[in-house]
Amino acid sequence: MPNSLLDEPATGSSHTSTPADRMRGSMAAVKLSFTWLGTRKTLTVEQKNQAADSFGAEGKFLSAGKKLLDTSHPAFKAVTAIKGRCLSYWRAVSLPYPEPGIRLISQRTIGDFDRQVSEFRDELTDAVEALDRQYEDLRSAARRRLGNLYDPRDYPPTLLGLFGIEHEYPSVEPPDYLRQLNPDLYEQECRRVQARFDEAVQLAEQAFLDELSKLVEHLGERLSGGADGKQKVFRDTAVTNLTEFFERFRSLNVRSNDQLDDLVQRAQRVMNGVEPQQLRDNAPLRQRLASQLSSVQSALDGLMVDRPRRNILRRPQQEG
């Protein structure tokens, strides 16, 4: 089995396929969505007028709300953390797509993605059950803190079923029935989808460039001595995040930019076999890596400046 898109034969002729063709033939759209309890509520008109009176203001010019539950409670934070981890995982294994809420995942990894999201869903169920056991205490605390603003009607009888994670694989291809019903419209939709994938390639390329540049710059800065000549402290993640990036690039790259491919390989050669503790213990190694990473950073900066301006941000990217 091939290890990456770089190892796979392109769809159709290898001489005529484009990065967009390869992306379109090897990836699937995936959408992640959440059901989530709202914890804030706008004050009623009467309550806003009452609040405005204390400032000598008019209620209609005041925007005010109340916090229904203490979201800093450990049980609530445990629930929120699962959502954050799920979103981070989705973004880490996928590429951007120029439609809100949709990203592209390798077709080969759909099974892994399903299993991982199912694990997040099971974790969420357990965490919500734990939160529900604290619910009465949270409501009592809200009653004390909100005073006259407390309204029992704002609170459901249980939190079970009010949090959820869902995912689906929406089709981004033209519906086949259009081919027979309206061939002209079908061709129009084909062109629209092709344009979307052309744009998705540019979004992916820009995302890779931005991420690699930030990671290289951060590690290079950590390896450079401070103004006083002392070694700077850095976390293991300054190194491991780069290693994870190389793996993600290998898995998701559609060979859209030879210069970017070369720079990633160059950075990977620099970091090959390097462990965080080695950099802490070996001053000559730190200096050598800092110099090599500086050279990579200069090349990345040049590539980002030379890239033509593209209309790839005309729609806001909304995820989750």
Salt bridges, closest charged atoms under 4 A:
GLU8 OE2 - ARG108 NH1 2.52
ASP70 OD2 - ARG145 NH1 3.55
GLU99 OE2 - ARG192 NH1 3.43
GLU99 OE2 - ARG196 NE 3.29
ASP112 OD1 - ARG115 NH2 2.37
ASP114 OD1 - HIS167 NE2 2.49
GLU123 OE1 - ARG85 NH1 2.86
ASP151 OD2 - ARG153 NH2 2.88
ASP154 OD1 - LYS41 NZ 2.63
ASP154 OD2 - LYS66 NZ 2.76
GLU173 OE1 - ARG24 NH2 2.64
ASP176 OD1 - ARG179 NH2 3.17
GLU189 OE1 - ARG192 NH2 3.10
GLU199 OE1 - ARG314 NH2 2.97
GLU199 OE1 - ARG315 NH2 2.97
GLU205 OE2 - ARG307 NH1 2.20
GLU211 OE2 - ARG248 NH2 2.12
GLU221 OE1 - ARG222 NE 2.92
GLU221 OE2 - LYS232 NZ 2.68
ASP236 OD1 - ARG280 NH2 2.62
GLU247 OE2 - ARG250 NH2 2.15
GLU319 OE1 - ARG91 NE 2.39
GLU319 OE2 - ARG103 NH1 2.79
